[in-house]
Amino acid sequence: MNFGRKSILTAFLSIALVLSLLMASGCGKEPEKNQPDTSTAESQSSEFAGQADAAVTAEPSTVEKSEKVKEAVTDEVSTEEASTEEATEAVPQTKEEIVELFNTAANKIKKNAAKVVKNYEKRTVNNDKTEIPGALESFAENMIPKVMGDDTKPTVWATREEIVAEYIVPEQNYASKLKPEWVTSAVCDDKGDTYEITLKLKDHKNPTAGVGVGAVCDVIETHEVSEKAPFVEEFSTQYYSCVVKATIDKATGNVIHTNYTTPLMLIMRVNLFGTHSGTMGFTFEKDYTITY
């Protein structure tokens, strides 16, 4: 395919713009959390089809972030948390037991944590998953790493409002709605005073908050891009090999450390002075310390 100078520049700027939008969507959520329309739900893989309605409650599109956060803060969980005795029982063995332990502990973060520190966020370009038109390749190799630079300075959230708004899953009053059927493997290691949990998630195309990968990770939703960049004719995400790790204090049942690794592919077609298609592969890793 031949690209003129203007076409090359326009296509590259389109990619850069989409990346900047993704930075706003995937690495620092925008205030609104509108749910995608039915066309997005239809693109879910078969493992997750039909489960979105049961797992996610849509929020009104006109509600501002501050109002949603306040609402989430006042929305108390009706059931009691697991007791200290339950947290120190025999090591969970089955996938169901481990997921239940993780969900119970993770969902105490937004209710009880006094402080959450995001220690770092790493963003890696996966070149083996990236296919950009040859004329744009040299530009992309130089610019994408700059756009996708790491966050190495710790970020501290010390109020409940901040924790609800910023911690996984952003702007929701839960940190996990994970189901065993969305997990390929679950391991719980007894480290003496703590449990070390490792969860490997099923691959998921176009996840949404509260479902599959989106039930326990911060994800880029397709509608977030289409709403901000109308020149993007097609856009989809493919999350694969995602891993969630958590350290749980056995005496209290509290999560004290988490790590989320989410590799994904972005598949897009943009139309600006010509149609340009390509894929980009990235891995996001977020690391947190939680105190109570």
N, C-alpha and C positions, 0 to 999 in steps of 0.2 A: 504494500500500500504506500502511495506517495503522499507526503505531507508538505504543503506550502509553509512558508515562514509564519504567516499569520495563523494558519491552522495549528501548527506545532505549538505556538505560544498560547493560543486559546485553549487547546486541549490540556496543556500543562497547568495553566491557571485554573482550569476546571478541577483538575485533580487536586491541586493545592487548596482550592476552596472547599472541596468535599472533605479533605483531610482536616481543615480547620473546623469545619462543622462537626466532624467526628470527635475532634478534641473536646468540643463543647458538649457533645452528647455522651461520649463514652468515658471521658476522663474528668468531667466536671459538669454534672447534669444541668440542663436548662430548667427554669422554674416549672414549666408546664409538663405534665405527664399524661398527655392525651393518649388514650388507647388507640391502637391501629384499627382500621376498618376491616371488614370481613375478608377483603382480598389478601390482607396480610395473614390472617388466620389460616386461609386456605393453603398457604405456602409452608405451613408447619410440616415437619416430617411425620410419618405415620405414628411414631411412638408417642407424640404429643398432641395429635389431632383430637379435637373435641374436649380437651382438658382445660383449655384456657378459661372458659366461663366459670368452672368450678374452683379454679385456683386464684383468680384475679378478680377484684371488684373495680370496675372502671370508675374513674374520677371525673367530675364535671370539668370540661375544658376551660371554663371561665374562672375557676378557683385559682387564686394566686398562691405562690409557693408559701408565703408566710401563713396563710390561712390553713393550707394543707398540713403544714408542720405542726401548727397548734392543735389541729384536729387529731393528728396522729399522737401527739403527746398526751392528750386527754383521753385517748381511746385505750382504757386499761384492759388487760387480758382478764377474762372472767374466771379462768381456772388458776389454781395455785401452781407455783413452780415446783419442780421436783425437790424433795427434801434432801437434807444433807446425808441422811442414811441411805437414800436411794442412789446418791451420787457415788457412794463408796461401796456399793455392792459388787458382785462378781463382774469381771470384765465382759462387756458385751461381745458376743461372738458373731451373730448373724447380721446380715445387711440391714434387716429391719431394726434390730436392736441398736446398731451403731448410728443409723440415720435418726432414730428417735432421740438418742442421747445428744447427738449434735444439734438437732432442732431445738430441743429443750434448753440446752446451754446457750446456743447462739441467740435465741430470742430473749434471753435475759439482758443482753447487751444494751438494747435500746430502752429497756425499762429501768435497769439498775446501775449501769456503768457510770462512774464519776468522771472518767476521762478516757478518750480514745486518741491514740497517736498513730497517724499514718506514717510509718517509718520511711517508706520510699515507694515510688511507683516506677517500674522499669518498662520501657516500650521498645520492643525489638522488631526490626523489619525482617521478615522471613523471606529471603530472596528466592528460595525454592518454590514459594507459593505466589510469587509476584511475576506477572506478565504484563509489561507495558509496551506499547508500540515502539519499535526500535528507534525511531527519531526522537522519542522522549526519554529514552532509557538513561542517557548520561545526565540529563537534568534531574530525573527522579532520584538517581543514585546519590546525587549531591544534596538535593533539597529535602527529600523525605526524612532522612535521619535528623535534620535540623528541626523540621516541623514536629517530629515525634520524639523530641528529646526527653530524657529521664527527669523525674522529680526526685531529687536526692535530699532535699531539705525537709525534715519532719514537719508534719502539719498536726496541730493539736486542736481537738474539739473537746471543750470542757463544760458545755451545757447540754442538757437533754435535747433541747431544740436542735442544736448543731449535730449531735450524734444521730438523731432521727433523720435529719435532712441529708447528712453526708455519708454515713456509714452504709455498707452493703445491707440491704438493697436500698438505694437512695430514695428519700422522701416517703418511705413506707414505715409502718410501725412494727415491721418484722425484719429479721435478718436472714431467715430461711423458711421456705415452705417446701423444702425438698421432700420428694417421695422416693421410696426404695426403687421403684421401677424406672426412675431417671438416673440411676447409679449403676455403673458397670462393676465397680468393686468398692468395698468399704473395709478398712482395716483399723483396728483399735489396739494400740500397744500400751501396755501397763508400764509406766516409767517410774513407779514408786509413788510419788506424790501427785503425779499427773497422768492423764491419758493423752496419748498422741493419736489423733484421728486423721486418716487420709482417705479422701473420697475422690474417686475418679468418675466423671460424669459421661453420660452418653452424648454422642455428637448430636448437634441440633442446628437445623437451618431456620433462620429468621426467628430466634427466640423473642419472647416478650416478658416483661416483668411478671414474676410469679409462676412461670411455667418452665419446666425443664432447667436448662442452664440459667435462665432468668429467675428461677426460684431461689437462687443462692449466690448469684454473681451479678455484677453490674454489666449490663449488655447494651449494645448499640441496636436500637430498634429501627426497622426500615422506614417507618413513617417519620422519624425524626429528621432523616435526610430529605425525603421527598417533599416535606412541608417547607424546608428552607432552601432547597435548590431545585426549582421546577425544571431546569435544564437537564436534570438527571432522569433519563427515560427509564432506566432499569437499575435497581439496586437491591442486593441481597447480601446476607451474611451467612457464613457457615462456621459455627464454633465446633472445635474438635479437640479431643485429648485435654479437656479442662480438668484441673485438679484443685481441690480445696483441702487445706490442712488447718487443723485447730489443736491447740493445747488447752486441755480442761483441767482445772484444779480439782482434785478428787474430794477434798475436804468441803468445798463450797459448791461444786458443780458449776463454777463460773468459767467462761472462756477467757483466757488471759493472753492468748496470741493467736492470730490467724494469718493465713497466706493464701492468696487466690491467684492462680495462673490460668489465663484464658487465651489460648491461641485461636485465631480466627482468620478467615479469608473474606475479603470484600470483593464482590463481583458487581461491576457497574458498567453502564453504557451512558455516555453523556452526549448531548446534541447541542453544540455551539460551533457554528461555522463548519459543520460536518459532524459525522457520528464517529465516536471513538469508544472502543471497548477495551477493558482490561481487568486484571485482578491484582489485588494487593494482599499480602499476608503479613500479619502482625501477631506479636504475643505481648499481652499486658500482664504484668505481675505486680500485685499490690500486697503490702505487708503491714500488719497492724499489731499494736500492743494495747491491751485493755486493762484498766484498773477500776476498782470499785470502792 
